[in-house]
Amino acid sequence: MSTQLLNETTLASTGPLAGTAPRTMTVSGVAVKTVGFLVLTLIGGSVGWSRTSSVIQSTSGPSWLLWFFLLIGLSVLTVSRPQIAPLTGAAFAFFQGVWMGAISHVYEVAYEGIVAQALLASVCAFLGMLILYTTGAIKPTAKLMAIIFGATFGIALLYLVAFFFSLFGVDLYFWNNPTPVGIGVSVLIVAIACLNLIADFAMIDYGVQQELPATAEWFCAFGLMSTLLWMYIEILRLLAVLRR
């Protein structure tokens, strides 16, 4: 997801707000702001968890498009105006958290303990990708970034096509079935989500090396948060497929 958000062009467009000190971005600054966004996600998640039925009803069927366009709209607004990332990122974190909290509750009722497993797996995946990146085991080459971008776009297109046909009663969600193909595609989607972290780390390093203004920290935090949330929901769905 974040390969569409974090790139040299959008990072370069971030600039200090009027009246702010010209402090440059740091890795620690991005980390703190990412944690802040995730806390808002947890707050939204608690709301969605406690009001699962109403949230699911308001984000299912045709209403899903409204919810989807709300989140996409916040993402597009952030990309077009990176300086307001603190506001749009906070809104995205909360509303995405509400939806994820409701979905997580549904999965937890069906498969006891699966949410804790997904959270643990997400943390381990994040740490694993961070280690692979910092040690140079995976290098963010231009070819790799192109592959990640193309694969991520393909997954998004797959989801949209499947949802469109579902409106007419056609089920194309084959990756939700516990078949060899379904499991294989689910594993591939999780792998692509994890690789998006490499793109995030690379762009954060780029911003620090270019001494971009501290306001860029919010934008980078937004992209990193988006990837982490996507990775969690994909791991949750994969675990559910494996437990069927």
Secondary structure, 3 states (H helix, E strand, C coil): CCCCCCCHHHHHCCCCCCCCCCCECCHHHHHHHHHHHHHHHHHHHHHHHHCHHHHHHHCCCCHHHHHHHHHHHHHHHHHHCHHHHHHHHHHHHHHHHHHHHHHHHHHHHHCCCHHHHHHHHHHHHHHHHHHHHHCCCCCCCHHHHHHHHHHHHHHHHHHHHHHHHHCCCCCCCHHHCCCHHHHHHHHHHHHHHHHHHHHHHHHHHHHHHCCCECCHHHHHHHHHHHHHHHHHHHHHHHHHHHCC
